[in-house]
Structure formats: C-alpha cells, structure tokens
Amino acid sequence: MDLTRHGTTSDEETIKDTAVAQPLIVAAGLVTGRVLLASRPMTAATVVAGHSVGELTASAIAGALSEQDAVSFVRVRATAMAEAGAVVATGMSAVLGGDPDDVAEVLARHSLTPANSNGGGQVVAAGTLEQLAALSADPPAKARVIPLKVAGAFHTHHMSPATAALQGLRPSLRPMAPAATLLSNFGGMPVTSGDANLDSLIAQVSRPVRWDLCMAQMEQMGVTGVVELSPAGTLTGLMKRGMRGIPTLAVKSPEDLGTAAAFIDEHSRTPDPVISPIAEGHS
C-alpha cells in the first residue's frame, strides 16, 4: 500500500475506506512519534495510550511492538474489519449527553453496544443500521444522537471475524515488554507484558473501548500534560471535557512539532508523567 500517496494526494473517498484509513492513521502517528521522540527515550514515567486503532501506534511508541509489527498488524486488522463490515449493514452513532444510566438502558433496549465510552458525556453506540435508526427515533432523554461516517460496527461482535484473522497473524509477531507505561483500552490499566498487550490488541477489535477509564487512570497517575500525535484533535477535545485543567496539545501539522517538543520537555522535567495518545479515525 502506497501510504505516502494516500497521505498526500489521495482524495477523501479513497482514504475513508477502512482498509486504507487505519494503516494511514497508524503510519501518521509513527512518523510523528519518531520525529518528536527520537532524542527523548521512553521510561516508565512516560504514559502512552491510544484510542482504538491508535493503540497500535501507542504500542510501538511504548516499545511493546516494533514499528514493522504494528504496521503488519494494522494491515490485517483493517482489511479484516472492512470485510466484516461488509457482511451486514452496520454503523455507529455518537450519543451526547443524557443520564448515563438512561443512555445504557436505551442502548440495551435497542440491542446496541456502547462501543466507545469516551467520557465527558459521550458514548458511541454500534449495531445494525436498523437498530441505529430506532435509536435516532427513540433517543435517551436530554441526549443527541449523531450518526457517524463509519464503515461498520467496530468494537462489537460484528467484528469477530477480524479477531480470528489477527489470531492467525499472532505467531509471526514479536511482542516485547513496554519501556513506557502503556494503558489498555480494556480497563484503562497499564499492561503487564508484551504478550498481555498483544492479547488485548486482538480482543479489542470486537470489544468496547473504555477511553473514559484511560483518562481516569491518567488523572490518578498525575499526568501533567497531554500531547496527541497526528492525526490529532479528537482526543484532546475529549480530554478538555474529561480531564479539565490538564494542558493538551494536538500535533496537526509539521508546524506544530517544535511547540510539541518544547511541551514534552517542559512536562518531562516534572516528576509526573506525560502522555502521548493517538486517535482513531473510525473510517
């Protein structure tokens, strides 16, 4: 796959394909991380986390996977998820606001999965298009339902075939113990080993993402600043609502690299950790 072309000249219709978007997202994060962190070695005082496919970038940044293994993984992941998404017409909708218990009850009533719990009053529901249409017609009280431009019900049982494909890839991968503190999307806790991280990455394809728990863990650990690697903006937006008062910086273009490097150095001088999360494009 020519990621240089897709990242510079391909049109929107081309790169929104899951099979293209996911490798492109991971590659952009790895390139950004390589530039920013080349002279800044990872230690346990650095907290790294990624949202959905961004966990692959985070795993490579933290040293739990090689860059090559992360790219190999995302190619199989993206292709298998695209194929799984084509079996049944499925999708995702953001649910903003509402009482959490009421939101959970309404999603259960429509047999929808809370695929992303993003904190700050945002939950992403996933399921068939019919189920999502029923949710739009019967939303939780005081909540807005916004359909998302996605290619399937990610992080649900609909993605089980992709999990099987990744299990087949597993023997060729060489997981390592992370050098940095690497948080898991499953429960927000640091992963204990390279093998445990790889197990979680495979299961994550058909398992909900708990970004709210990742943010809670960061706050508990005393994170003082957050840098989001490219493609950036989504997670810093969530953190402004879910981690109020903690400075954030999104690396959206090469012009942001100098400011981001200074930001990392500033927060690394404190005894508290700095986090470098990576977002999922959900295309």
Summary of the structure (lengths in Angstrom):
residues: 283
radius of gyration: 18.0
end to end distance: 17.1
largest distance: 52.7
contacts: 1014
relative contact order: 0.19
helix: 49%
strand: 17%
